[in-house]
Amino acid sequence: MPMTPTEPRRRIPRDTDNDYSPEAAARRRDFVREQTGVELHHMGQFSQATDQLPGNIEHFTGVAQVPVGLAGPLRMIGEHAQGDFYVPMATTEGTLVASYNRGMRLLAECGGVRATVVDEAMQRSPVFTFPDALAARQFGRWVVDNMDGIRAAAEATTRSGRLRDIMQFAIGPLRYLRFNFTTGDAAGQNMVSKATLAACEWIRDQHPDHPAFVLSGNIDTDKKHSQINTLLTRGKRVVAECTLKAEAVERIMGTTTAELFRVRQISQAGAFIAGSANNGAHAANGLTALFIATGQDVANVSESHAATTYCQLLDNGDYYWSVTLTSLIVATHGGGTGLATQREGLEMLGCHGRDKSHKFAEICGGVVLAGDISLSCAVIAGDWVTSHDRYGRNR
């Protein structure tokens, strides 16, 4: 029931002693029923231990149940991900799991996915302000000369974060500092915020002018796509590649490698015209489904879906296909990865816990490659619309 402007604000119930208890959640569901008339029967059914939720959510009321399908095996021959993996994908889009499963079949018959993490960094981008551009430029030199002190201040706040370098950008009297950290097996946004704040406070205290700063000047582009992250990497930069056999493409996908290459040229031009962040098919589909199933911060798909596809039609008729994910932000430790169902999703892949983030990143690359291959072939072979008619409509 909507409020009128003159009514007092109806506050959501809270328990100051234990706001994560099943009883506190039940009171909020009762509140919803009183205010809206809706009974949250399904949201109130869950197996998650509520005492594990602090740090993941506020005003806990229930759960959103998303169907999980299984695709695979995804055959990986990466640096860290090696062997066959069965991939949990949480989605409500019919045909998605079937399509990724078909791509994985083709990849397995063609030898699997080669994958590697080629770069990694997580950023925060503070801005220091000065009276004029000259003072800002001189400050930039001071930062370079005092890198040891800045690094020590930043790294004192974290066990696993390491300050790799600081990039600088000049705009008028402003100096943007793009701090690049490695963050171990965590996604690391909160980690680098805390570390960068400590570094900026050290800079302000130590610099003779004690300059003012803003902790983020928005060139870290947190949870927003940007060209700077496509070029310079945010999270992990992952390359997944394969060589598709001409015979297998015809038998399984109903098209030819020559036709794949011809249509690739068309789609490259289309992506260029559109200014697309991804010249492939649909990386966001597979990443979102995998992120939900494994406890990733799903908003990071806004950055993680950016990708560049590069292909070659080989002299023998086979087809080289690679996808480079430029800004893949994933974690195997911390955040939502320790919650009950999400942990199970990571454990299925052997990717829960420390020293597993590169393995998981390679699997993400393999999943995107499988999905892009399957959808691209379906569009050419005429299966795209008919498969959605068959699997993707609730009648």
Salt bridges, closest charged atoms under 4 A:
GLU7 OE1 - ARG10 NH2 2.62
ASP15 OD2 - ARG27 NH2 3.06
ASP19 OD2 - ARG14 NE 3.57
ASP19 OD1 - ARG28 NH1 2.80
ASP30 OD1 - ARG33 NH1 2.94
GLU39 OE2 - ARG33 NH1 3.88
ASP84 OD1 - ARG75 NE 2.80
GLU109 OE2 - ARG105 NE 3.40
GLU109 OE1 - ARG251 NH2 2.69
ASP119 OD1 - ARG164 NH1 2.95
GLU120 OE1 - LYS236 NZ 3.50
GLU120 OE2 - HIS358 NE2 2.81
ASP165 OD2 - ARG164 NE 2.95
ASP205 OD1 - ARG204 NE 3.52
ASP220 OD2 - ARG124 NH1 2.83
ASP222 OD2 - ARG124 NH2 3.51
ASP222 OD1 - ARG234 NH2 2.81
GLU247 OE2 - ARG251 NE 2.57
GLU259 OE2 - ARG262 NH2 2.72
ASP297 OD2 - LYS223 NZ 2.55
GLU303 OE1 - ARG234 NE 2.50
GLU347 OE2 - ARG343 NE 2.82
ASP383 OD2 - ARG102 NH1 3.90
ASP389 OD1 - ARG393 NH1 3.61
